């Protein structure tokens, strides 16, 4: 029965992948937020929508980076 439990090595890989994808989301969110804010005149009234979506990406990425995997 004990051999089906997750070992410490498996948990480390999951935590590393979670932090990697969190960092990737933060980077993508920051880049898209930059391009959203630099092209405000082209986007018009959609700046708020795209800016909010970019901030959501950054927040999700930060949660993934700081979350504790058990």
N, C-alpha and C positions, 0 to 999 in steps of 0.2 A: 504494500500500500504506500510506503514512503517513497518509492521510486517514481511515483507519478507527481510528486510535489515539485514545484519550481525551485531550482537551485539558485544560489547567489549569482552565478555567472549569467544565467538567463535574465535575471532581473537587471543586471548591469547593462546588458545589451538593449533592453527595452528603455531604460532610463536614458541611455546615450542617444538612442534614436528619437526619443521624445524631445530632448533638448536640441538635437540637430534640426528637427522639423520646426521647432519653436523659433530657433535662430533664423531659419530660412523664411518663415512667415514674417518675422520682424523686418528682415532685409527687404523682402518684396513689398511689404506694406509701406516702409519708409520711402522706397524708390517711387512707388506709385503715388504716394502722397506728395512727394516733391514735384512730379510731373503734373499732378492735378493742380497744385498751387501755382506752378509756373505757366500754365495754360488756362488761366481763369477767364480770359476774354473769349477764348474759343468755346469753352464748355458752357458758358452762360449760367443759366440757373441750375445746371446739373453739378456745379462745383460742390454744393452741400451734400448731395447724394454720394458722389464719388469720394469726397473727403471723409464722410462718415464710414463708408465701407473700408477705406484705407485705415482709419483709426481702429475699426473692429479687427482687422487683420493684425495690427500691431498689438492690440490687447490680447488676442488669442495667442499670439506668439509669446508674449511675456508670461502668460499663464502657463503655457507649456514649458517654458524655461524654468520657472520658479516652482512648479508643482513637484511634490514629492511622490515618487513611484514606490509603491510597497510591494 
